[in-house]
């Protein structure tokens, strides 16, 4: 069984003088990411694909997971089709994959992947996918089997949204 976790980066500053890619996490964002890391630690994740934007890199770091990561510019600049393509290219020896990216791509792809197993939650993902939220999916088969015409075998296991006080 394969496990895929799609996560939106944690809470960031509103802007950066160096541009959007340079926006950094706020203290709350670091705290939220650390809390998510505790949830993810027991999922058997082995590898991560992370956007090259500073906030995504800092989110991955704050998760505190002892897994390898590759930083991909396309996860910042491209949409759900490219993200799904990159996921489908994952080495078959990897059974647990984390992707840290941005809205609207992460919510859109999460809704698309979850629609067959849980249509109402998939619809909710399009409406509410705050920073530091993640969606967990499982499926039998190979990463290469993931394409827009072959998503019915994917099961949405859970969605976690940070609790705000």
C-alpha positions in Angstrom: 0.0 0.0 0.0 1.2 3.5 -0.8 0.6 6.5 1.4 0.5 10.1 0.1 0.3 13.2 2.2 -0.4 16.6 0.6 0.3 19.5 2.9 -0.1 23.2 2.5 2.8 25.3 4.0 2.4 26.8 7.4 1.4 30.4 8.3 3.6 33.1 6.8 4.3 36.8 6.8 2.0 38.7 4.5 4.8 39.9 2.2 8.6 40.1 1.8 10.7 42.8 0.3 12.5 40.1 -1.7 9.2 38.8 -3.3 6.7 36.1 -2.8 9.1 33.2 -2.9 11.1 34.7 0.1 8.1 34.9 2.5 9.0 33.3 5.8 7.0 31.5 8.4 5.6 33.4 11.4 6.2 31.9 14.9 2.6 30.5 14.8 3.5 28.8 11.5 6.5 27.1 13.0 4.4 26.0 15.9 1.7 24.6 13.6 4.2 22.8 11.5 5.9 21.2 14.5 2.5 20.0 15.7 1.7 18.5 12.3 5.1 16.8 12.4 3.9 14.8 15.4 0.9 13.6 13.5 3.0 12.7 10.4 5.8 10.9 12.4 3.9 7.7 12.7 2.7 7.4 9.1 5.8 5.7 7.6 6.8 8.6 5.3 10.1 8.0 3.6 10.5 10.9 1.2 9.3 14.5 0.6 8.8 16.7 -2.4 8.9 20.3 -1.3 8.4 23.6 -3.1 11.5 25.8 -3.4 9.7 28.7 -1.8 11.2 29.7 1.6 7.9 29.1 3.5 7.6 25.6 2.1 11.2 24.8 3.0 10.8 26.2 6.5 7.6 24.2 6.9 9.4 21.0 6.0 12.2 21.8 8.4 9.8 22.6 11.2 8.0 19.3 10.8 11.1 17.6 12.2 10.8 14.5 10.1 13.9 12.4 9.5 13.2 11.8 5.8 14.9 12.8 2.6 13.6 15.8 0.6 13.9 17.0 -2.9 13.1 20.7 -3.5 11.3 21.3 -6.8 10.6 24.7 -8.3 7.6 23.3 -10.3 5.8 22.7 -7.0 5.8 26.5 -6.6 5.1 27.6 -10.1 2.9 24.9 -11.7 -0.5 23.5 -10.9 -2.2 20.2 -10.0 -1.4 18.4 -13.3 2.4 18.9 -12.9 2.2 18.0 -9.2 0.4 14.7 -10.0 2.9 14.0 -12.8 5.8 14.5 -10.3 4.1 12.3 -7.7 3.6 9.6 -10.4 7.4 9.6 -11.1 8.2 8.6 -7.5 10.5 5.6 -7.1 8.4 2.5 -6.5 10.5 1.5 -3.4 9.0 4.6 -1.6 5.8 3.7 0.1 5.2 6.9 2.0 5.4 10.3 0.3 4.9 13.8 1.6 4.4 16.8 -0.7 4.6 20.3 0.8 3.2 23.0 -1.5 0.8 25.9 -1.9 -2.8 26.9 -2.4 -4.6 26.6 -4.7 -2.7 23.5 -6.0 -2.6 21.5 -2.8 -6.4 21.9 -2.1 -7.3 21.3 -5.7 -5.3 18.1 -6.0 -6.5 16.9 -2.6 -10.1 17.4 -3.6 -9.5 15.6 -6.9 -7.8 12.6 -5.3 -10.4 12.4 -2.5 -13.5 12.7 -4.6 -14.1 9.0 -5.3 -13.8 7.8 -1.7 -15.3 10.8 0.1 -17.1 13.4 -2.2 -18.4 15.6 0.6 -15.0 15.9 2.3 -13.4 16.5 -1.1 -15.8 19.4 -1.8 -14.9 20.8 1.7 -11.2 20.7 0.8 -11.8 23.2 -2.0 -13.4 25.6 0.5 -11.2 25.2 3.6 -7.6 24.1 3.4 -5.8 26.5 5.7 -2.1 26.8 6.2 -0.5 23.8 7.8 -3.5 21.5 6.9 -2.8 18.2 5.3 -4.8 15.4 3.6 -3.7 11.8 3.8 -4.4 9.2 1.0 -3.7 5.6 0.5 -3.9 3.3 -2.5 -2.8 0.0 -3.8 -0.6 -0.1 -6.9 2.2 2.0 -8.2 2.9 5.7 -8.2 3.1 5.5 -12.0 -0.6 4.5 -12.0 -1.7 7.9 -10.8 -3.2 9.9 -13.6 -6.3 12.0 -14.0 -8.1 9.0 -15.6 -7.2 6.6 -12.8 -8.0 8.1 -9.4 -10.9 5.9 -8.2 -8.7 3.5 -6.3 -7.4 6.3 -4.0 -8.9 6.5 -0.5 -9.0 9.7 1.5 -7.9 8.6 5.0 -8.1 11.8 6.9 -7.8 15.6 6.8 -6.2 17.6 9.6 -6.7 21.3 9.9 -4.8 23.2 12.7 -6.8 24.1 15.7 -6.7 27.9 16.3 -7.0 29.2 19.8 
